[in-house]
């Protein structure tokens, strides 16, 4: 199977339970190119975040929970979705998805 993670148009960044970056797809490496891109592999995710984000990431590693929000930077709006990943049923780190979204996003309320 082709490496699907490198063919999607959103950033996938994964860290282990200690916050060490263990995986980045091509979009993630491009997104964080100024900070080192793929050379960030093996580095602490905490070093990539200023306060108060650093404290939130520490808390997410200690007490795993999902954090989702939107940001806008240089006119580009993104959805950031950070969530724990599990190994043998136990929290093993975090996955962050970063997706560019349109300024106006349709919302559909589905009925059962």
C-alpha positions in Angstrom: 0.0 0.0 0.0 1.2 3.5 -0.9 2.2 5.8 2.0 -1.2 7.4 2.1 -0.2 9.8 4.9 2.2 11.6 2.5 -0.5 12.0 -0.2 -3.1 13.8 1.9 -3.5 17.6 1.9 -3.3 18.0 5.7 -0.5 17.8 8.3 -0.2 14.7 10.5 2.3 15.0 13.4 2.7 12.3 16.0 4.5 12.3 19.3 5.1 9.5 21.9 4.1 9.6 25.5 7.2 11.7 26.4 6.3 14.3 23.8 9.0 13.2 21.3 8.0 13.7 17.7 8.0 10.2 16.1 6.2 10.8 12.8 5.5 13.6 10.4 3.9 13.4 7.0 5.1 15.5 4.0 2.5 18.3 4.7 3.6 18.4 8.4 7.2 18.7 7.4 6.4 21.5 5.0 4.2 23.3 7.6 7.0 23.2 10.1 9.8 23.8 7.5 11.0 27.0 9.2 11.3 25.1 12.5 13.3 22.3 10.9 10.8 20.2 9.0 11.7 16.5 9.1 14.7 17.2 11.3 12.2 17.7 14.1 11.8 14.0 14.3 13.2 12.8 17.6 12.8 16.3 19.1 10.5 17.3 21.9 7.1 18.6 20.8 7.1 20.8 23.9 10.1 22.8 22.4 7.9 23.7 19.4 5.2 25.4 21.5 5.3 28.6 23.4 3.3 29.1 26.6 0.4 28.6 27.2 0.3 25.9 24.5 3.3 24.1 26.0 1.5 23.7 29.4 -1.6 22.4 27.6 0.4 19.8 25.6 2.0 18.7 28.9 -1.4 18.3 30.4 -2.7 16.4 27.4 0.2 14.0 27.7 -0.3 13.5 31.5 -4.2 13.3 31.4 -4.9 12.4 27.8 -7.8 14.3 26.3 -8.8 15.8 22.9 -8.2 19.4 22.1 -9.8 21.0 19.0 -9.8 24.6 17.8 -9.4 26.8 14.7 -6.6 29.3 14.0 -5.9 31.9 11.3 -2.4 32.7 10.3 -1.3 34.7 7.2 -4.9 34.6 5.9 -5.1 30.8 6.1 -7.7 29.3 8.5 -7.0 25.9 9.9 -8.7 23.3 12.1 -6.3 21.9 14.6 -7.3 18.5 16.1 -5.0 17.0 18.8 -6.0 13.7 20.3 -4.3 10.8 22.2 -3.4 7.6 20.3 -3.4 4.2 22.0 -1.1 1.3 22.2 -2.3 -1.9 23.8 -5.3 0.2 25.1 -3.1 2.7 26.9 -2.3 6.3 25.9 1.0 6.3 23.9 1.2 9.9 22.8 -0.7 12.5 20.7 -1.7 12.9 17.1 -2.2 16.4 15.7 -4.1 16.9 12.4 -3.9 20.4 10.9 -6.4 21.0 8.1 -6.8 24.2 6.0 -10.4 25.2 5.9 -12.3 27.8 3.9 -13.1 31.2 5.6 -16.8 30.3 5.3 -17.5 26.7 6.0 -20.9 25.2 5.4 -22.5 23.5 8.4 -25.1 20.7 8.0 -27.2 19.5 10.9 -28.0 15.9 10.1 -31.2 14.5 11.5 -31.6 10.8 12.5 
